[in-house]
Amino acid sequence: MGPDGDRIAFVQSVRPEEVEAGHDCEVGEDYEREDPDPRVIDRHVYRSHESYADRARSHVYVVDLAADEVTAVTEGEADCLGPAWGGDALYYPIRRGSDDELEWDVEASDPDSGDTDVVTTVDGWGPSLAVDDSAGRDRIAYTTEPADDPTLAQTEIEVYDRASDEVTRPTAGVDRDVELWNASHAPEWGADGDYLYACTPDEGGYVLRRFVPDSEHDADAAVVLGGDRHVHGFSVTRDTVGVVQSEWDHPGDVVAATPAGGEEVRLTRVNADYLEDRAIREPEELAVESGDAEIQGWVLTPPDFDPGETYPLAVEIHGGPHRMWSTTGSMWHEFQTLAARGYVVFWCNPRGSFGYGQSFRRAIERDWGDVTMQDVMAGARTVADRGYVDADNAFVTGGSFGGYMTAWVVGHTDFFAGAVAQRGVYDLTGFYGSSDAYKLVEGDFRAVPWSDSEFLWEKSPVAYAEYVDTPTLVVHAENDYRTPANTAELLYRALLKHDVDTRLVRYPREGHELSRSGEPGHIVDRIERIARWFDGYSDHHDADPALDRPRDDGLSAADDEDDHDEDGGE
């Protein structure tokens, strides 16, 4: 929103022919894009999320609310990210070079005159901006990663002062990443520009910190709202900081506090009625020794837990690989559902996770599989040694990098009775050639297929398919362009060739965010299929293996479809 509240700046993806026809500024309700035939590709990153770019570029526009007019701010062969207002100027990151490069200009544009200046240049995946124009200041905060080490280095915040032409890095003294899971995590200035707020992962919690913009000392970076909460987004005003957060006993709700974190009060209980009739268990935190590292993990027991009984174990492995799990967040519903189905659930943050410092994150450089497996298995065996856990009935699953690790683990141990590999990377060369995140291979492995093919094959889970005995369900999304389905197809065929109990489940219309923001029916179906696969190989569940049951047996989506048919639906 502009400084006077009369203009809104936004970014939209537009094709050259749409710009030429004026459809970028005004379009009828019946307008629909047509897929090109044939599809001609000239870029490194030509598809992402769930769609192809098809020559579209992301440009900045401004809508004048009073005049009801839309005006383009940028144009041409360039891509822009989210804009930020500062006084009457509009700031935005723009990349005019190849999308293989990680260098962005930060421009300042006067929407009235059209005058544009390059303010500074930033390295990184995609800087998020916040502008401070209080008390006559002209400062820009932005996120950054080094172009020569973008996947293993932590995300930092820098502040550029246009008046002094000086740059400071207020996050330098804090050995933590800046979390940028979505736009709500972009840095934000306090009302007087004295502090800069950002979310950081921190040993199992996603906390809100505030930094002194011209200081690079740890002592000047205070935790405003900390602990094991999971902050999903925040907003700062003169008297209040508001956050959307989840905790172990509830998904996202709004909490308010003073800008320093005092007088905290929870404002909403959005899911109170739903949760009132559900048994929500509190996870137990535990520390696991693995080599020279201490790994943080959690154990969740079933609702009617009896320590005198024994239960099967479900081990969950997070994606990323440089992510961090907490007691809540996007996987809360899956952990609680598996516990409600009678499983003891274990998850942890193995080396490679962020939230534990730079050296912890770098520990998996050139070795995703062995290091992570050591940590996950140390935790799994520690929990399996408990008297109430049946170590002969242990199961494993994970998505994205967690899918990679699930396939890696079953290729290196027979510890698990069943596995579900989801949306994973199973062949690094195939991933490199098809993903929008191919720089993970260049950065984490310091390798490229044409000169390091043997090395990348040795680091690919599918290379060990001949050693897999564990029944393994492979789950993928049709429109996943982060971890495209081609490597899942290869894993599935390899498992079939070696007579492993397996099945490939593909979800239409879904992308990489299937487990978090997919169609509700698909989200439910995916969790039910995981549980059904585990149940079929569990001695604690009276269920046949999924391969021996009618294809949709025990799945609520199929039941809903039957009910719909009985009601006369089509």
Secondary structure as a PSIPRED ss2 file (coil, helix, strand):
# PSIPRED VFORMAT (PSIPRED V4.0)

   1 M C   1.000  0.000  0.000
   2 G C   1.000  0.000  0.000
   3 P C   1.000  0.000  0.000
   4 D C   1.000  0.000  0.000
   5 G C   1.000  0.000  0.000
   6 D C   1.000  0.000  0.000
   7 R E   0.000  0.000  1.000
   8 I E   0.000  0.000  1.000
   9 A E   0.000  0.000  1.000
  10 F E   0.000  0.000  1.000
  11 V E   0.000  0.000  1.000
  12 Q E   0.000  0.000  1.000
  13 S E   0.000  0.000  1.000
  14 V E   0.000  0.000  1.000
  15 R C   1.000  0.000  0.000
  16 P H   0.000  1.000  0.000
  17 E H   0.000  1.000  0.000
  18 E H   0.000  1.000  0.000
  19 V H   0.000  1.000  0.000
  20 E H   0.000  1.000  0.000
  21 A H   0.000  1.000  0.000
  22 G C   1.000  0.000  0.000
  23 H C   1.000  0.000  0.000
  24 D C   1.000  0.000  0.000
  25 C C   1.000  0.000  0.000
  26 E C   1.000  0.000  0.000
  27 V C   1.000  0.000  0.000
  28 G C   1.000  0.000  0.000
  29 E C   1.000  0.000  0.000
  30 D C   1.000  0.000  0.000
  31 Y C   1.000  0.000  0.000
  32 E C   1.000  0.000  0.000
  33 R C   1.000  0.000  0.000
  34 E C   1.000  0.000  0.000
  35 D C   1.000  0.000  0.000
  36 P C   1.000  0.000  0.000
  37 D C   1.000  0.000  0.000
  38 P C   1.000  0.000  0.000
  39 R C   1.000  0.000  0.000
  40 V C   1.000  0.000  0.000
  41 I C   1.000  0.000  0.000
  42 D C   1.000  0.000  0.000
  43 R C   1.000  0.000  0.000
  44 H C   1.000  0.000  0.000
  45 V C   1.000  0.000  0.000
  46 Y C   1.000  0.000  0.000
  47 R E   0.000  0.000  1.000
  48 S E   0.000  0.000  1.000
  49 H C   1.000  0.000  0.000
  50 E C   1.000  0.000  0.000
  51 S E   0.000  0.000  1.000
  52 Y E   0.000  0.000  1.000
  53 A C   1.000  0.000  0.000
  54 D C   1.000  0.000  0.000
  55 R C   1.000  0.000  0.000
  56 A C   1.000  0.000  0.000
  57 R E   0.000  0.000  1.000
  58 S E   0.000  0.000  1.000
  59 H E   0.000  0.000  1.000
  60 V E   0.000  0.000  1.000
  61 Y E   0.000  0.000  1.000
  62 V E   0.000  0.000  1.000
  63 V E   0.000  0.000  1.000
  64 D E   0.000  0.000  1.000
  65 L C   1.000  0.000  0.000
  66 A C   1.000  0.000  0.000
  67 A C   1.000  0.000  0.000
  68 D C   1.000  0.000  0.000
  69 E E   0.000  0.000  1.000
  70 V E   0.000  0.000  1.000
  71 T E   0.000  0.000  1.000
  72 A E   0.000  0.000  1.000
  73 V C   1.000  0.000  0.000
  74 T C   1.000  0.000  0.000
  75 E C   1.000  0.000  0.000
  76 G C   1.000  0.000  0.000
  77 E C   1.000  0.000  0.000
  78 A C   1.000  0.000  0.000
  79 D E   0.000  0.000  1.000
  80 C E   0.000  0.000  1.000
  81 L C   1.000  0.000  0.000
  82 G C   1.000  0.000  0.000
  83 P C   1.000  0.000  0.000
  84 A E   0.000  0.000  1.000
  85 W E   0.000  0.000  1.000
  86 G E   0.000  0.000  1.000
  87 G C   1.000  0.000  0.000
  88 D C   1.000  0.000  0.000
  89 A E   0.000  0.000  1.000
  90 L E   0.000  0.000  1.000
  91 Y E   0.000  0.000  1.000
  92 Y E   0.000  0.000  1.000
  93 P E   0.000  0.000  1.000
  94 I E   0.000  0.000  1.000
  95 R E   0.000  0.000  1.000
  96 R C   1.000  0.000  0.000
  97 G C   1.000  0.000  0.000
  98 S C   1.000  0.000  0.000
  99 D C   1.000  0.000  0.000
 100 D C   1.000  0.000  0.000
 101 E C   1.000  0.000  0.000
 102 L C   1.000  0.000  0.000
 103 E E   0.000  0.000  1.000
 104 W E   0.000  0.000  1.000
 105 D E   0.000  0.000  1.000
 106 V E   0.000  0.000  1.000
 107 E E   0.000  0.000  1.000
 108 A E   0.000  0.000  1.000
 109 S E   0.000  0.000  1.000
 110 D C   1.000  0.000  0.000
 111 P C   1.000  0.000  0.000
 112 D C   1.000  0.000  0.000
 113 S C   1.000  0.000  0.000
 114 G C   1.000  0.000  0.000
 115 D C   1.000  0.000  0.000
 116 T E   0.000  0.000  1.000
 117 D E   0.000  0.000  1.000
 118 V E   0.000  0.000  1.000
 119 V E   0.000  0.000  1.000
 120 T E   0.000  0.000  1.000
 121 T E   0.000  0.000  1.000
 122 V E   0.000  0.000  1.000
 123 D E   0.000  0.000  1.000
 124 G C   1.000  0.000  0.000
 125 W C   1.000  0.000  0.000
 126 G C   1.000  0.000  0.000
 127 P C   1.000  0.000  0.000
 128 S C   1.000  0.000  0.000
 129 L E   0.000  0.000  1.000
 130 A E   0.000  0.000  1.000
 131 V E   0.000  0.000  1.000
 132 D E   0.000  0.000  1.000
 133 D C   1.000  0.000  0.000
 134 S H   0.000  1.000  0.000
 135 A H   0.000  1.000  0.000
 136 G H   0.000  1.000  0.000
 137 R C   1.000  0.000  0.000
 138 D C   1.000  0.000  0.000
 139 R E   0.000  0.000  1.000
 140 I E   0.000  0.000  1.000
 141 A E   0.000  0.000  1.000
 142 Y E   0.000  0.000  1.000
 143 T E   0.000  0.000  1.000
 144 T E   0.000  0.000  1.000
 145 E C   1.000  0.000  0.000
 146 P C   1.000  0.000  0.000
 147 A C   1.000  0.000  0.000
 148 D C   1.000  0.000  0.000
 149 D C   1.000  0.000  0.000
 150 P C   1.000  0.000  0.000
 151 T C   1.000  0.000  0.000
 152 L C   1.000  0.000  0.000
 153 A C   1.000  0.000  0.000
 154 Q C   1.000  0.000  0.000
 155 T C   1.000  0.000  0.000
 156 E E   0.000  0.000  1.000
 157 I E   0.000  0.000  1.000
 158 E E   0.000  0.000  1.000
 159 V E   0.000  0.000  1.000
 160 Y E   0.000  0.000  1.000
 161 D E   0.000  0.000  1.000
 162 R C   1.000  0.000  0.000
 163 A C   1.000  0.000  0.000
 164 S C   1.000  0.000  0.000
 165 D C   1.000  0.000  0.000
 166 E E   0.000  0.000  1.000
 167 V E   0.000  0.000  1.000
 168 T E   0.000  0.000  1.000
 169 R C   1.000  0.000  0.000
 170 P C   1.000  0.000  0.000
 171 T C   1.000  0.000  0.000
 172 A C   1.000  0.000  0.000
 173 G C   1.000  0.000  0.000
 174 V C   1.000  0.000  0.000
 175 D C   1.000  0.000  0.000
 176 R C   1.000  0.000  0.000
 177 D C   1.000  0.000  0.000
 178 V C   1.000  0.000  0.000
 179 E C   1.000  0.000  0.000
 180 L C   1.000  0.000  0.000
 181 W C   1.000  0.000  0.000
 182 N C   1.000  0.000  0.000
 183 A H   0.000  1.000  0.000
 184 S H   0.000  1.000  0.000
 185 H H   0.000  1.000  0.000
 186 A C   1.000  0.000  0.000
 187 P C   1.000  0.000  0.000
 188 E E   0.000  0.000  1.000
 189 W E   0.000  0.000  1.000
 190 G C   1.000  0.000  0.000
 191 A C   1.000  0.000  0.000
 192 D C   1.000  0.000  0.000
 193 G C   1.000  0.000  0.000
 194 D C   1.000  0.000  0.000
 195 Y C   1.000  0.000  0.000
 196 L E   0.000  0.000  1.000
 197 Y E   0.000  0.000  1.000
 198 A E   0.000  0.000  1.000
 199 C E   0.000  0.000  1.000
 200 T E   0.000  0.000  1.000
 201 P E   0.000  0.000  1.000
 202 D E   0.000  0.000  1.000
 203 E C   1.000  0.000  0.000
 204 G C   1.000  0.000  0.000
 205 G E   0.000  0.000  1.000
 206 Y E   0.000  0.000  1.000
 207 V E   0.000  0.000  1.000
 208 L E   0.000  0.000  1.000
 209 R E   0.000  0.000  1.000
 210 R E   0.000  0.000  1.000
 211 F E   0.000  0.000  1.000
 212 V C   1.000  0.000  0.000
 213 P C   1.000  0.000  0.000
 214 D C   1.000  0.000  0.000
 215 S C   1.000  0.000  0.000
 216 E C   1.000  0.000  0.000
 217 H C   1.000  0.000  0.000
 218 D H   0.000  1.000  0.000
 219 A H   0.000  1.000  0.000
 220 D H   0.000  1.000  0.000
 221 A E   0.000  0.000  1.000
 222 A E   0.000  0.000  1.000
 223 V E   0.000  0.000  1.000
 224 V E   0.000  0.000  1.000
 225 L E   0.000  0.000  1.000
 226 G C   1.000  0.000  0.000
 227 G C   1.000  0.000  0.000
 228 D C   1.000  0.000  0.000
 229 R C   1.000  0.000  0.000
 230 H E   0.000  0.000  1.000
 231 V E   0.000  0.000  1.000
 232 H E   0.000  0.000  1.000
 233 G E   0.000  0.000  1.000
 234 F E   0.000  0.000  1.000
 235 S E   0.000  0.000  1.000
 236 V E   0.000  0.000  1.000
 237 T C   1.000  0.000  0.000
 238 R C   1.000  0.000  0.000
 239 D C   1.000  0.000  0.000
 240 T C   1.000  0.000  0.000
 241 V E   0.000  0.000  1.000
 242 G E   0.000  0.000  1.000
 243 V E   0.000  0.000  1.000
 244 V E   0.000  0.000  1.000
 245 Q E   0.000  0.000  1.000
 246 S E   0.000  0.000  1.000
 247 E E   0.000  0.000  1.000
 248 W C   1.000  0.000  0.000
 249 D C   1.000  0.000  0.000
 250 H E   0.000  0.000  1.000
 251 P E   0.000  0.000  1.000
 252 G E   0.000  0.000  1.000
 253 D E   0.000  0.000  1.000
 254 V E   0.000  0.000  1.000
 255 V E   0.000  0.000  1.000
 256 A E   0.000  0.000  1.000
 257 A E   0.000  0.000  1.000
 258 T C   1.000  0.000  0.000
 259 P C   1.000  0.000  0.000
 260 A C   1.000  0.000  0.000
 261 G C   1.000  0.000  0.000
 262 G C   1.000  0.000  0.000
 263 E C   1.000  0.000  0.000
 264 E C   1.000  0.000  0.000
 265 V E   0.000  0.000  1.000
 266 R E   0.000  0.000  1.000
 267 L C   1.000  0.000  0.000
 268 T C   1.000  0.000  0.000
 269 R C   1.000  0.000  0.000
 270 V C   1.000  0.000  0.000
 271 N C   1.000  0.000  0.000
 272 A H   0.000  1.000  0.000
 273 D H   0.000  1.000  0.000
 274 Y H   0.000  1.000  0.000
 275 L H   0.000  1.000  0.000
 276 E H   0.000  1.000  0.000
 277 D C   1.000  0.000  0.000
 278 R C   1.000  0.000  0.000
 279 A C   1.000  0.000  0.000
 280 I C   1.000  0.000  0.000
 281 R C   1.000  0.000  0.000
 282 E C   1.000  0.000  0.000
 283 P C   1.000  0.000  0.000
 284 E E   0.000  0.000  1.000
 285 E E   0.000  0.000  1.000
 286 L E   0.000  0.000  1.000
 287 A E   0.000  0.000  1.000
 288 V E   0.000  0.000  1.000
 289 E E   0.000  0.000  1.000
 290 S E   0.000  0.000  1.000
 291 G C   1.000  0.000  0.000
 292 D C   1.000  0.000  0.000
 293 A E   0.000  0.000  1.000
 294 E E   0.000  0.000  1.000
 295 I E   0.000  0.000  1.000
 296 Q E   0.000  0.000  1.000
 297 G E   0.000  0.000  1.000
 298 W E   0.000  0.000  1.000
 299 V E   0.000  0.000  1.000
 300 L E   0.000  0.000  1.000
 301 T C   1.000  0.000  0.000
 302 P C   1.000  0.000  0.000
 303 P C   1.000  0.000  0.000
 304 D C   1.000  0.000  0.000
 305 F C   1.000  0.000  0.000
 306 D C   1.000  0.000  0.000
 307 P C   1.000  0.000  0.000
 308 G C   1.000  0.000  0.000
 309 E C   1.000  0.000  0.000
 310 T C   1.000  0.000  0.000
 311 Y E   0.000  0.000  1.000
 312 P E   0.000  0.000  1.000
 313 L E   0.000  0.000  1.000
 314 A E   0.000  0.000  1.000
 315 V E   0.000  0.000  1.000
 316 E E   0.000  0.000  1.000
 317 I E   0.000  0.000  1.000
 318 H C   1.000  0.000  0.000
 319 G C   1.000  0.000  0.000
 320 G C   1.000  0.000  0.000
 321 P C   1.000  0.000  0.000
 322 H C   1.000  0.000  0.000
 323 R C   1.000  0.000  0.000
 324 M C   1.000  0.000  0.000
 325 W C   1.000  0.000  0.000
 326 S C   1.000  0.000  0.000
 327 T C   1.000  0.000  0.000
 328 T C   1.000  0.000  0.000
 329 G H   0.000  1.000  0.000
 330 S H   0.000  1.000  0.000
 331 M H   0.000  1.000  0.000
 332 W H   0.000  1.000  0.000
 333 H H   0.000  1.000  0.000
 334 E H   0.000  1.000  0.000
 335 F H   0.000  1.000  0.000
 336 Q H   0.000  1.000  0.000
 337 T H   0.000  1.000  0.000
 338 L H   0.000  1.000  0.000
 339 A H   0.000  1.000  0.000
 340 A H   0.000  1.000  0.000
 341 R C   1.000  0.000  0.000
 342 G C   1.000  0.000  0.000
 343 Y C   1.000  0.000  0.000
 344 V E   0.000  0.000  1.000
 345 V E   0.000  0.000  1.000
 346 F E   0.000  0.000  1.000
 347 W E   0.000  0.000  1.000
 348 C E   0.000  0.000  1.000
 349 N E   0.000  0.000  1.000
 350 P C   1.000  0.000  0.000
 351 R C   1.000  0.000  0.000
 352 G C   1.000  0.000  0.000
 353 S C   1.000  0.000  0.000
 354 F C   1.000  0.000  0.000
 355 G C   1.000  0.000  0.000
 356 Y C   1.000  0.000  0.000
 357 G C   1.000  0.000  0.000
 358 Q H   0.000  1.000  0.000
 359 S H   0.000  1.000  0.000
 360 F H   0.000  1.000  0.000
 361 R H   0.000  1.000  0.000
 362 R H   0.000  1.000  0.000
 363 A C   1.000  0.000  0.000
 364 I C   1.000  0.000  0.000
 365 E C   1.000  0.000  0.000
 366 R C   1.000  0.000  0.000
 367 D C   1.000  0.000  0.000
 368 W H   0.000  1.000  0.000
 369 G H   0.000  1.000  0.000
 370 D H   0.000  1.000  0.000
 371 V H   0.000  1.000  0.000
 372 T H   0.000  1.000  0.000
 373 M H   0.000  1.000  0.000
 374 Q H   0.000  1.000  0.000
 375 D H   0.000  1.000  0.000
 376 V H   0.000  1.000  0.000
 377 M H   0.000  1.000  0.000
 378 A H   0.000  1.000  0.000
 379 G H   0.000  1.000  0.000
 380 A H   0.000  1.000  0.000
 381 R H   0.000  1.000  0.000
 382 T H   0.000  1.000  0.000
 383 V H   0.000  1.000  0.000
 384 A H   0.000  1.000  0.000
 385 D C   1.000  0.000  0.000
 386 R C   1.000  0.000  0.000
 387 G C   1.000  0.000  0.000
 388 Y C   1.000  0.000  0.000
 389 V E   0.000  0.000  1.000
 390 D E   0.000  0.000  1.000
 391 A E   0.000  0.000  1.000
 392 D E   0.000  0.000  1.000
 393 N E   0.000  0.000  1.000
 394 A E   0.000  0.000  1.000
 395 F E   0.000  0.000  1.000
 396 V E   0.000  0.000  1.000
 397 T E   0.000  0.000  1.000
 398 G E   0.000  0.000  1.000
 399 G E   0.000  0.000  1.000
 400 S C   1.000  0.000  0.000
 401 F H   0.000  1.000  0.000
 402 G H   0.000  1.000  0.000
 403 G H   0.000  1.000  0.000
 404 Y H   0.000  1.000  0.000
 405 M H   0.000  1.000  0.000
 406 T H   0.000  1.000  0.000
 407 A H   0.000  1.000  0.000
 408 W H   0.000  1.000  0.000
 409 V H   0.000  1.000  0.000
 410 V H   0.000  1.000  0.000
 411 G C   1.000  0.000  0.000
 412 H C   1.000  0.000  0.000
 413 T C   1.000  0.000  0.000
 414 D C   1.000  0.000  0.000
 415 F C   1.000  0.000  0.000
 416 F C   1.000  0.000  0.000
 417 A C   1.000  0.000  0.000
 418 G E   0.000  0.000  1.000
 419 A E   0.000  0.000  1.000
 420 V E   0.000  0.000  1.000
 421 A E   0.000  0.000  1.000
 422 Q E   0.000  0.000  1.000
 423 R C   1.000  0.000  0.000
 424 G C   1.000  0.000  0.000
 425 V C   1.000  0.000  0.000
 426 Y C   1.000  0.000  0.000
 427 D C   1.000  0.000  0.000
 428 L H   0.000  1.000  0.000
 429 T H   0.000  1.000  0.000
 430 G H   0.000  1.000  0.000
 431 F H   0.000  1.000  0.000
 432 Y H   0.000  1.000  0.000
 433 G H   0.000  1.000  0.000
 434 S H   0.000  1.000  0.000
 435 S C   1.000  0.000  0.000
 436 D C   1.000  0.000  0.000
 437 A C   1.000  0.000  0.000
 438 Y C   1.000  0.000  0.000
 439 K H   0.000  1.000  0.000
 440 L H   0.000  1.000  0.000
 441 V H   0.000  1.000  0.000
 442 E H   0.000  1.000  0.000
 443 G H   0.000  1.000  0.000
 444 D H   0.000  1.000  0.000
 445 F C   1.000  0.000  0.000
 446 R C   1.000  0.000  0.000
 447 A C   1.000  0.000  0.000
 448 V C   1.000  0.000  0.000
 449 P H   0.000  1.000  0.000
 450 W H   0.000  1.000  0.000
 451 S H   0.000  1.000  0.000
 452 D H   0.000  1.000  0.000
 453 S H   0.000  1.000  0.000
 454 E H   0.000  1.000  0.000
 455 F H   0.000  1.000  0.000
 456 L H   0.000  1.000  0.000
 457 W H   0.000  1.000  0.000
 458 E H   0.000  1.000  0.000
 459 K C   1.000  0.000  0.000
 460 S C   1.000  0.000  0.000
 461 P H   0.000  1.000  0.000
 462 V H   0.000  1.000  0.000
 463 A H   0.000  1.000  0.000
 464 Y H   0.000  1.000  0.000
 465 A H   0.000  1.000  0.000
 466 E H   0.000  1.000  0.000
 467 Y H   0.000  1.000  0.000
 468 V C   1.000  0.000  0.000
 469 D C   1.000  0.000  0.000
 470 T C   1.000  0.000  0.000
 471 P C   1.000  0.000  0.000
 472 T E   0.000  0.000  1.000
 473 L E   0.000  0.000  1.000
 474 V E   0.000  0.000  1.000
 475 V E   0.000  0.000  1.000
 476 H E   0.000  0.000  1.000
 477 A E   0.000  0.000  1.000
 478 E C   1.000  0.000  0.000
 479 N C   1.000  0.000  0.000
 480 D C   1.000  0.000  0.000
 481 Y C   1.000  0.000  0.000
 482 R C   1.000  0.000  0.000
 483 T C   1.000  0.000  0.000
 484 P C   1.000  0.000  0.000
 485 A C   1.000  0.000  0.000
 486 N H   0.000  1.000  0.000
 487 T H   0.000  1.000  0.000
 488 A H   0.000  1.000  0.000
 489 E H   0.000  1.000  0.000
 490 L H   0.000  1.000  0.000
 491 L H   0.000  1.000  0.000
 492 Y H   0.000  1.000  0.000
 493 R H   0.000  1.000  0.000
 494 A H   0.000  1.000  0.000
 495 L H   0.000  1.000  0.000
 496 L H   0.000  1.000  0.000
 497 K H   0.000  1.000  0.000
 498 H C   1.000  0.000  0.000
 499 D C   1.000  0.000  0.000
 500 V C   1.000  0.000  0.000
 501 D C   1.000  0.000  0.000
 502 T E   0.000  0.000  1.000
 503 R E   0.000  0.000  1.000
 504 L E   0.000  0.000  1.000
 505 V E   0.000  0.000  1.000
 506 R E   0.000  0.000  1.000
 507 Y E   0.000  0.000  1.000
 508 P C   1.000  0.000  0.000
 509 R C   1.000  0.000  0.000
 510 E C   1.000  0.000  0.000
 511 G C   1.000  0.000  0.000
 512 H C   1.000  0.000  0.000
 513 E C   1.000  0.000  0.000
 514 L H   0.000  1.000  0.000
 515 S H   0.000  1.000  0.000
 516 R H   0.000  1.000  0.000
 517 S H   0.000  1.000  0.000
 518 G C   1.000  0.000  0.000
 519 E C   1.000  0.000  0.000
 520 P H   0.000  1.000  0.000
 521 G H   0.000  1.000  0.000
 522 H H   0.000  1.000  0.000
 523 I H   0.000  1.000  0.000
 524 V H   0.000  1.000  0.000
 525 D H   0.000  1.000  0.000
 526 R H   0.000  1.000  0.000
 527 I H   0.000  1.000  0.000
 528 E H   0.000  1.000  0.000
 529 R H   0.000  1.000  0.000
 530 I H   0.000  1.000  0.000
 531 A H   0.000  1.000  0.000
 532 R H   0.000  1.000  0.000
 533 W H   0.000  1.000  0.000
 534 F H   0.000  1.000  0.000
 535 D H   0.000  1.000  0.000
 536 G H   0.000  1.000  0.000
 537 Y C   1.000  0.000  0.000
 538 S C   1.000  0.000  0.000
 539 D C   1.000  0.000  0.000
 540 H C   1.000  0.000  0.000
 541 H C   1.000  0.000  0.000
 542 D C   1.000  0.000  0.000
 543 A C   1.000  0.000  0.000
 544 D C   1.000  0.000  0.000
 545 P C   1.000  0.000  0.000
 546 A H   0.000  1.000  0.000
 547 L H   0.000  1.000  0.000
 548 D H   0.000  1.000  0.000
 549 R C   1.000  0.000  0.000
 550 P C   1.000  0.000  0.000
 551 R C   1.000  0.000  0.000
 552 D C   1.000  0.000  0.000
 553 D C   1.000  0.000  0.000
 554 G C   1.000  0.000  0.000
 555 L C   1.000  0.000  0.000
 556 S H   0.000  1.000  0.000
 557 A H   0.000  1.000  0.000
 558 A H   0.000  1.000  0.000
 559 D H   0.000  1.000  0.000
 560 D H   0.000  1.000  0.000
 561 E H   0.000  1.000  0.000
 562 D H   0.000  1.000  0.000
 563 D H   0.000  1.000  0.000
 564 H H   0.000  1.000  0.000
 565 D H   0.000  1.000  0.000
 566 E H   0.000  1.000  0.000
 567 D C   1.000  0.000  0.000
 568 G C   1.000  0.000  0.000
 569 G C   1.000  0.000  0.000
 570 E C   1.000  0.000  0.000
